[in-house]
Amino acid sequence: MSTAPKSQVLNFAEMANYQEGAVVSRQVTKAEAGNVTLFAFAKDQGLSEHSAPYDALVHVLEGQAEVTISGKPFQLKMGDAIIMPANQPHALKAVQKFKMLLTMIRA
């Protein structure tokens, strides 16, 4: 999977297109210390409950999503962000189609 070009202005909203009934992802950058991935979720699509060994920051670029962390649901809309703590179960679902930037910090 290739990453986005460096030293260039990026428009995240245009870098991943919605696909009916699917979740589309595009890696923006990857390094040993962490990675940044752009996601586009069709309505009612999501990521099932899982956990990760690192904190992860979700930033909603457009649309609306429900992020559940350790059983507690959070409603996020364009411009909102939330940190999903390491080793806590979390899941995401598109309330309406949405795009998000996911930043994983491996520290």
Buried (B, 14 or more C-beta within 10 A) or exposed (E): EEBBEEEEEEEBBEBBEBEEEEBBBBEBEBEEEBBBBBBBBBBEBBBEEEEBEBBBBBBBBBBBBBBBBEEEEBEBEBEBEBEBEBEEEBBBBBBEBBBBBBBBBEE
